[in-house]
Amino acid sequence: MDSINKSNPWKPQVELREWSYIVLHHTASETGSVESIHEEHLRRKDKNGNAWLGIGYHFVIGNGSGMDDGEIESTFRWKQQLQGAHAGVADYNQHGIGIVLIGNFENSPPTNAQTASVKRLVGFLKREYGIATSKVLGHSDVKATECPGKLFPISEVQQQ
């Protein structure tokens, strides 16, 4: 890994995509990892019956059950600067960075480590890609869903 990537571990090695939004999600499950979500998403099909490419998010943040608590892992979609498959709305998939935290935030809030990590990641992405605070959204801001859950500290994360 070169020195640029040591100071910027999330910088992809390919040409950057135009990003306009950050869309925050929860898995609505108590356990998970990039690999387990990828396997689950490979089994899904879109509305036309086409198989998904795998994990629809760009980043996953662990809760200590499947990944270390607060661990941030980028997915192939981020590394290759591919559109997401996370928002259920084309514009937000095309131009929105999808971040999912392992957990069900309808039942309990993210761990302290997850909250610190998502704030750090969102702050970095906002600065690096010029994303306005008003464009850091919960999934429920773009589609009728409970995601990322009533106990997710959205306003706290947006302010990073």
N, C-alpha and C positions, 0 to 999 in steps of 0.2 A: 504494500500500500504506500503510495507516495505521500509526501508531507502535506500536500493540499488536502488529501482525504483524511489525514489525521486531524486536521483542524476543522474539517467539514465531512464527517463520516456519512452524511446523507446525500452528498453530491453524486448524482448519477454520472456514469462514464460515457453517456451518449448525449446527443443534442437535446437540450431542454424543451419540453412541451410548454405551451402557453397555459399557465394556471391562473384561474380567477377566483377560485373558492377553496375553502377547506370544509369538508363535511364530516361531522363527528358521529360515531356509531357506538353501540355496545353489541356484544354477541348474543345477549339474552340467555347466556349459558354460564355455568359456574367454572368451566374448564375450557381450555383451548390453546391452540398454537397456530403459527403460520401453516404448518403441515396439516393439522387436522381440519382447519378451515378450507385449505386448498383441496383436500380430498373430498370434503362435503360439497364444495362448489363445483368440482368436476362432475358430480352426479346430477347437477341441475341442468335444466334446459330453459332457453328463453321462450318468449311468446310464440315464436315461429318453429319451435321444436329443435333448435340448434343447441348443441352442448356448449356450456360455458367453457372458457379457457382456464378456469380454475379460480383461485382466490380473487375476489372482486375489489379488494382494498389495496391501498398503496403502503400502509403501515399498520402493524399490529402492536398493541401494548399489553404485556402480560400482567397477570394478577397473582403469580406464584403457583398456579395450578395448570401446568402444561408449558409455561414459560416462566422465567424468573419474574418476581414482582417488580413492575416498573420497567422491565426490559422492552426496548423499542427495536422492532425488527422490520426492515423494509422488505417488500415483496418483489417478485419479478416485474409487476406492473410499474413500480417506481423505478427500479433499476433500468428498465427498458423504456421508461417514459410513455407507457401505454395508457389509454383511457381506462377509467375505472368501470366497474360493474357493481355499483354499491348504492346509488341514489334513487334509482327507479325513474329518473328524469334525464333525458338525453343531455341537456346542456350541463348539468351537474356531473354526469359521468364523463363527458368530454373534457371539461375544464375544472373539475373539482378533485382535489386530493382527498381520497377517502382514508380516514383514520378510524380503526376500530379498537376498542378496549375490551378485553375479556371480562365478562361479568354481566349481571343483570341488574341494571341501575334503576329498575322499578322496585326492586326488593331491598337493595343496600347500595350505598355510594361506592365509587371507585376507592381503591386503597390510597393511602397517602402517597405511596411511591408511584402509582399510576397517575394521580393528579399532578404530581411534580413533573413526571415525564411528559404527559400530554401538554402541559403548559410550556415546557422547554421546547418540545417539537413544534407546537403551533407558533410560538414566538420566533423560532428559527425560520420556519416556512414563510411567515408573514414578512419578515425582513428580507429574506433571500429572494422571494418571488413577488414582492410588492403587493401582497394581498391585504386589503383593507379589513379592519376589525369587523365592519358590517357584513363582510363576506365570509366570516367564520360562522358556520351554521350547524345546528343539530339536524340530523336526518329528518326530524319532524317538521323542520322549517321549510323543507322542499317537497315532502310527501306526507300523506296522512298515515302516521305511525306513532307508536309510543317511543321509538328509538330517538335519542340515546338514553331514555329513561328519566323519570321525574327527579331522581336523586343525583343526576349528572350535573356538576357545577358549571353549566354552560357560560354564564356571564363572567365567572372567574377566569375561565379558559380563554374566552374571546379577548379579554383585556391584555393578554400577554403580548 
